[in-house]
Amino acid sequence: MRSLGFRSAASAWAGWSLALAAGASGAALPTDPADGWARCQQDATPERCLAALEAEALHAPHAHRAPWAIRQGALLRLQAPGASEIRLEDSPQSQYRALGPVGRSGTWLVARLSPAGSPALLLVNAASGQSLGLDAPPRPAPDGHLLVAVRPGQPDHDNSTLTLLQRSGSRWSVVFRYEAPAGLHLNFHRWRSDSAAVHLQWQRSVTPNCPTGEGNAQLRDGPFGWDFVPEMPPPCQAAPAHSSS
């Protein structure tokens, strides 16, 4: 999985890039923002891919329903009825690309590109003015009140993480966070239909004193809160030291 870099995109956004009148264009709904993000990470020109993904999202019929999103040159605007407008403006330090709404939660996923490092993903809810940083694209539960963001991680680069968020009104909060030990990588599979469990796949890469392996698990909502069933593999222990005689 490649990291997205930063390139000047001023020319790409000259003038107005507005959402068109609802129904007039007959545009199809855009790709799920999580799938679009993954696709752009593998693209030969990821910044251009994100720009195209944003244009698709802003021209789709949902962009005209509350909360709406619009781009005017370097300015990305998101607003919900009765709420203050959220304004994200491109600069030499960072650029923003709206990837689309997340499920039916009234929340948008926005990519923030920076020359200083890897892009960040922002979960932006215009109704509450809330903006949360994520390290992976969110997958909404069927009921729309939960999101899970699973970062697979890369060998010798970063660890896998899982973040579960719950919505109360128009605000999101983290209700479960898991940072996998080195060498253990998670992948999102699907939500259970009643939103009470997340199906996951895990794989453990070969490291000294740690056998390879793979399996399935669920993150379930139980009587004592959210937890893995079965438990995730424990961290591999270092080999015991041998004393010399």
C-alpha positions in Angstrom: 0.0 0.0 0.0 1.6 3.2 -1.1 1.5 6.5 0.7 0.1 9.5 -1.2 2.4 12.4 -1.7 1.7 16.1 -2.3 1.6 17.9 -5.6 0.3 21.3 -6.4 -3.2 21.1 -7.7 -4.0 24.8 -8.1 -4.6 24.5 -11.8 -7.0 21.5 -11.3 -9.3 23.7 -9.2 -9.3 27.0 -11.1 -12.7 28.6 -11.1 -15.8 26.9 -9.6 -16.4 23.3 -9.1 -20.0 23.2 -7.9 -22.5 20.5 -7.3 -25.0 20.6 -10.2 -28.8 20.8 -9.8 -30.2 17.6 -8.2 -31.4 15.1 -10.8 -30.3 17.3 -13.7 -27.1 15.4 -14.4 -28.5 11.9 -13.7 -25.1 11.1 -12.1 -24.8 7.8 -10.5 -23.9 7.5 -6.8 -20.1 7.6 -6.3 -18.0 4.8 -5.1 -18.1 4.1 -1.3 -15.5 6.5 0.1 -13.5 3.7 1.7 -13.3 1.8 -1.6 -12.4 5.0 -3.4 -9.6 5.8 -1.0 -8.2 2.3 -1.4 -8.4 2.6 -5.2 -6.6 6.0 -5.2 -3.8 4.6 -3.0 -2.9 2.1 -5.8 -3.3 4.7 -8.6 -0.3 5.9 -10.6 -1.4 9.5 -10.0 -3.1 9.4 -6.6 -3.7 13.1 -6.2 -5.5 13.2 -9.6 -7.5 10.2 -8.5 -8.6 11.9 -5.3 -9.6 15.0 -7.3 -11.7 12.9 -9.6 -13.3 11.1 -6.7 -14.2 14.4 -5.1 -15.7 15.8 -8.3 -17.8 12.6 -8.5 -19.0 12.9 -4.9 -19.9 16.6 -5.3 -21.8 16.0 -8.5 -23.9 13.1 -7.1 -27.5 13.7 -6.1 -26.7 13.2 -2.3 -24.5 16.3 -2.4 -27.6 18.5 -2.6 -29.2 17.0 0.5 -28.3 18.1 4.0 -25.5 18.3 4.9 -24.3 19.6 1.6 -20.8 19.9 0.3 -19.5 22.3 -2.4 -16.1 23.4 -3.7 -15.3 26.9 -4.8 -11.8 27.1 -6.2 -9.4 26.2 -3.3 -12.2 26.3 -0.7 -14.2 23.2 0.3 -17.4 24.0 2.2 -19.7 21.7 4.2 -22.8 22.8 6.0 -25.9 21.4 7.6 -29.1 23.3 8.4 -28.8 25.5 11.4 -25.1 24.8 11.9 -22.0 26.9 11.2 -20.3 26.3 8.0 -17.1 24.2 7.9 -14.5 25.7 5.6 -11.4 23.7 4.5 -9.1 25.7 2.3 -6.2 24.4 0.3 -2.8 25.9 1.0 0.9 25.1 0.3 0.8 23.2 3.6 -2.3 21.0 3.1 -5.0 20.2 0.6 -8.4 18.8 1.2 -10.5 16.4 -0.9 -14.0 15.4 -0.1 -14.4 11.6 -0.7 -18.1 11.3 -0.1 -20.7 10.8 2.7 -20.2 7.8 5.1 -23.4 5.8 5.1 -26.5 7.6 6.2 -24.8 9.4 9.1 -24.7 12.9 7.7 -20.9 12.6 8.0 -18.4 13.2 5.2 -14.9 11.6 4.7 -12.3 14.1 3.8 -8.6 13.4 2.8 -6.0 15.9 3.9 -2.8 15.8 1.9 0.3 17.3 3.3 3.9 17.5 2.0 5.2 16.8 5.5 3.9 13.2 5.7 1.2 10.7 4.8 -2.3 12.0 4.2 -4.8 12.1 7.1 -8.4 11.1 6.9 -10.9 13.3 8.5 -14.4 12.4 9.6 -16.4 15.6 9.3 -19.9 16.2 10.6 -21.2 19.5 9.6 -24.2 19.4 12.0 -22.0 19.3 15.1 -18.9 21.0 13.6 -16.9 17.9 14.6 -13.8 16.8 12.8 -12.0 13.6 13.8 -8.8 12.2 12.5 -8.7 8.5 11.4 -5.8 6.2 10.4 -8.0 4.2 8.0 -11.2 4.7 6.1 -14.4 4.0 8.1 -16.9 1.2 7.3 -20.4 2.1 8.5 -22.6 -0.5 10.3 -26.0 -1.3 8.8 -27.8 0.8 11.5 -25.7 3.9 10.8 -24.7 4.5 14.4 -21.3 2.7 14.4 -18.2 3.0 12.2 -15.1 0.8 12.2 -11.8 1.8 10.8 -9.2 -1.0 10.3 -5.7 -0.2 9.2 -4.1 -3.4 7.8 -0.5 -2.2 8.6 2.6 -3.1 6.6 5.6 -5.3 7.5 8.5 -3.3 8.8 6.5 -0.1 8.5 3.5 0.3 10.8 1.2 -1.8 12.9 -2.4 -2.7 12.3 -5.0 -0.7 14.2 -8.7 -0.9 14.8 -10.9 2.0 15.9 -14.6 1.6 16.6 -16.8 4.8 16.8 -20.3 5.3 18.0 -22.6 8.2 17.0 -24.8 10.0 19.6 -26.9 12.6 17.8 -24.4 14.2 15.4 -21.2 13.5 17.4 -18.9 10.5 17.2 -16.9 9.1 20.0 -14.3 6.3 20.2 -15.7 3.3 22.1 -13.0 0.7 21.3 -9.4 1.0 20.1 -7.0 -1.8 19.4 -3.3 -1.6 18.4 -2.0 -4.9 17.2 1.4 -6.2 18.2 4.2 -6.2 15.6 3.6 -8.7 12.8 -0.2 -9.1 13.3 -2.3 -7.5 10.6 -6.1 -7.1 10.5 -8.5 -6.8 7.6 -12.1 -5.7 7.7 -14.4 -8.3 6.2 -18.0 -7.2 6.9 -20.5 -6.1 9.5 -23.1 -8.5 10.9 -26.5 -7.6 9.7 -27.7 -6.5 13.2 -24.6 -4.2 13.6 -23.6 -6.1 16.8 -20.4 -7.6 15.4 -17.6 -6.9 13.0 -16.2 -9.8 11.1 -12.4 -9.6 10.7 -9.5 -11.6 9.2 -6.1 -11.6 10.7 -2.7 -12.7 9.5 0.6 -13.0 11.4 3.8 -12.5 9.4 6.9 -14.6 10.1 9.2 -13.1 12.6 11.9 -14.6 14.9 10.3 -16.9 17.5 6.8 -16.2 16.0 5.1 -18.7 13.7 3.1 -17.6 10.8 -0.7 -18.0 11.0 -4.0 -16.6 9.9 -7.6 -16.8 11.1 -10.9 -15.1 11.6 -12.4 -13.3 14.6 -15.3 -11.0 15.5 -15.4 -7.8 17.4 -18.6 -8.3 19.4 -20.8 -6.1 21.5 -21.2 -8.2 24.7 -22.4 -7.7 28.3 -19.0 -6.2 29.3 -18.6 -4.1 26.2 -16.9 -4.7 22.9 -14.3 -7.5 22.7 -12.7 -10.0 20.3 -14.2 -13.5 19.9 -12.1 -15.5 19.9 -9.2 -13.5 21.3 -6.5 -12.1 19.1 -3.2 -14.1 19.1 -1.0 -12.8 21.9 2.3 -11.1 21.1 5.1 -13.4 20.3 7.6 -13.6 23.2 11.3 -13.3 22.7 13.4 -16.5 22.9 14.7 -17.1 26.4 18.3 -16.2 27.0 20.7 -19.1 27.2 23.3 -18.9 29.9 26.8 -20.0 29.1 28.6 -22.5 31.4 
